[in-house]
Amino acid sequence: MNRFLAISLCCAVALSPAVPGLAQEEGLKTAGEVAAGTFAWGHSLSYVRDHFLKAAAEFPEDKYGYRPTEEVRTFGEILLHVARYNHLVASHAMGRPPEDVREFAFHSKAETIAKLKRSFEELEEVSEKKPDRFDLDVLIHTSEHYGNLATYYRLNGLVPPASR
């Protein structure tokens, strides 16, 4: 029995760094970080933003209207959906009224990327000025849609940025 307890204790101690919430990295984690497994696609807002913007910038403009099936958004619509979501989250956190949804209609690749960049700047503002109001779900949401973009890249014979 003592041998069983000793082995169990050794296993628990050895595995504790691998269990989210038990590992002591640089300080305590928030409940949101623990819930997201501190994964949120890897690291931080800048990490998510950089990969997402690179995917938007490198995808050919003539393929922004591509969609694998009629039931899903086009590549451009996904980008604008993320920009709109980011904007809504940031506006709410900062106590500002959001822009009209019509401001997020697709017109061109350049305009789409500008909207996307602005939405990430708004999130950065929240992170800097009201970190307690920063919702980690926005990183998870963006990361999930990066998965869509990566699939669209592959379906068009291209390699997504995070895979290079």
C-alpha positions in Angstrom: 0.0 0.0 0.0 2.8 2.4 0.9 4.5 1.6 -2.4 1.2 2.4 -4.3 0.9 5.8 -2.5 4.6 6.6 -3.2 4.2 5.8 -6.9 0.9 7.8 -7.1 2.5 10.8 -5.4 5.5 10.7 -7.8 3.2 10.5 -10.8 1.1 13.4 -9.6 4.2 15.6 -9.0 5.7 14.7 -12.3 2.5 15.4 -14.3 1.5 18.6 -12.5 3.3 20.9 -14.9 1.3 19.5 -17.8 -2.0 20.2 -16.2 -3.4 23.7 -16.9 -3.8 25.7 -13.7 -1.3 23.6 -11.7 1.9 24.8 -13.4 3.3 28.0 -11.9 4.6 30.0 -14.9 5.0 33.7 -14.6 2.3 34.5 -12.0 -1.2 33.2 -11.5 -3.5 32.7 -14.5 -6.9 34.2 -14.8 -10.0 32.0 -15.0 -10.2 32.8 -18.7 -6.7 31.8 -19.4 -7.2 28.5 -17.5 -10.5 27.9 -19.4 -8.7 28.5 -22.7 -5.8 26.3 -21.6 -3.7 29.5 -22.1 -3.7 28.2 -25.6 -5.9 30.7 -27.4 -4.0 29.7 -30.5 -0.7 29.8 -28.9 0.2 33.0 -27.2 -1.0 36.5 -27.3 -3.1 39.0 -29.2 -0.1 40.0 -31.3 0.6 36.3 -32.2 -3.0 35.7 -33.3 -3.2 39.1 -35.1 0.1 38.6 -37.0 -0.9 35.2 -38.4 -4.4 36.3 -39.2 -3.3 39.5 -41.0 -0.6 37.6 -42.9 -3.2 35.1 -44.1 -5.4 38.0 -45.3 -2.6 39.9 -47.0 -1.1 36.9 -48.8 -4.3 35.4 -50.2 -4.9 36.4 -53.8 -7.5 39.2 -54.1 -9.2 37.3 -57.0 -9.9 34.5 -54.5 -11.5 36.6 -51.8 -14.9 35.6 -53.1 -14.0 31.9 -52.9 -16.2 29.6 -50.7 -16.0 25.8 -50.7 -19.8 25.5 -50.6 -22.7 27.9 -50.8 -23.5 27.4 -47.1 -20.3 29.0 -45.8 -18.8 32.4 -45.9 -16.3 33.5 -48.6 -12.7 34.1 -47.6 -13.4 37.9 -47.6 -16.6 37.5 -45.5 -14.7 35.5 -42.9 -12.2 38.3 -42.6 -14.9 40.9 -42.2 -16.8 38.7 -39.8 -13.7 38.6 -37.6 -13.2 42.3 -38.0 -16.8 43.0 -37.0 -16.6 40.7 -34.0 -13.3 42.2 -32.8 -14.8 45.6 -33.2 -18.0 44.7 -31.2 -16.0 43.2 -28.4 -13.7 46.2 -28.2 -16.5 48.7 -28.5 -18.4 47.0 -25.6 -15.3 46.8 -23.4 -14.5 50.5 -24.0 -18.1 51.7 -23.6 -18.4 53.0 -27.1 -21.2 52.5 -29.6 -20.3 50.1 -32.4 -20.2 51.0 -36.0 -23.1 50.0 -38.2 -22.9 46.5 -39.6 -23.0 47.9 -43.1 -19.5 49.3 -42.5 -18.3 45.7 -42.6 -19.5 44.8 -46.2 -16.9 43.6 -48.6 -15.6 46.1 -51.2 -11.9 45.3 -51.7 -9.0 43.4 -50.3 -7.3 46.6 -49.2 -10.4 47.9 -47.4 -10.9 44.5 -45.8 -7.3 44.4 -44.5 -7.6 48.0 -43.2 -10.8 47.1 -41.3 -9.2 44.0 -39.9 -6.1 45.9 -38.8 -8.2 48.6 -37.2 -10.2 45.9 -35.3 -7.0 44.4 -33.8 -5.9 48.0 -32.9 -9.1 48.4 -31.0 -8.5 45.1 -29.1 -5.0 46.3 -28.3 -6.5 49.4 -26.8 -8.7 47.3 -24.6 -5.7 45.2 -23.6 -3.7 48.3 -22.7 -6.3 50.6 -21.1 -8.8 48.1 -19.7 -7.1 44.7 -19.4 -9.7 43.5 -16.9 -12.3 43.9 -19.7 -10.3 42.0 -22.3 -12.2 38.9 -23.3 -10.0 36.0 -24.2 -12.8 34.5 -26.2 -11.9 36.9 -29.0 -8.6 35.1 -29.4 -10.3 31.8 -29.5 -12.9 33.1 -32.0 -10.2 34.5 -34.3 -8.1 31.3 -34.0 -11.1 29.2 -35.0 -11.6 31.3 -38.1 -7.9 31.1 -38.9 -8.6 27.4 -39.2 -11.2 28.3 -41.9 -8.7 30.4 -43.7 -6.1 27.7 -43.6 -8.6 25.3 -45.2 -9.4 27.8 -47.9 -5.7 28.2 -48.6 -5.2 24.4 -48.9 -8.3 24.0 -51.1 -6.7 26.6 -53.5 -3.4 24.8 -53.6 -1.7 27.3 -51.2 0.2 26.8 -48.0 -1.2 28.9 -45.1 1.2 31.2 -43.3 1.4 29.3 -40.0 2.4 26.1 -41.9 5.5 27.7 -43.5 
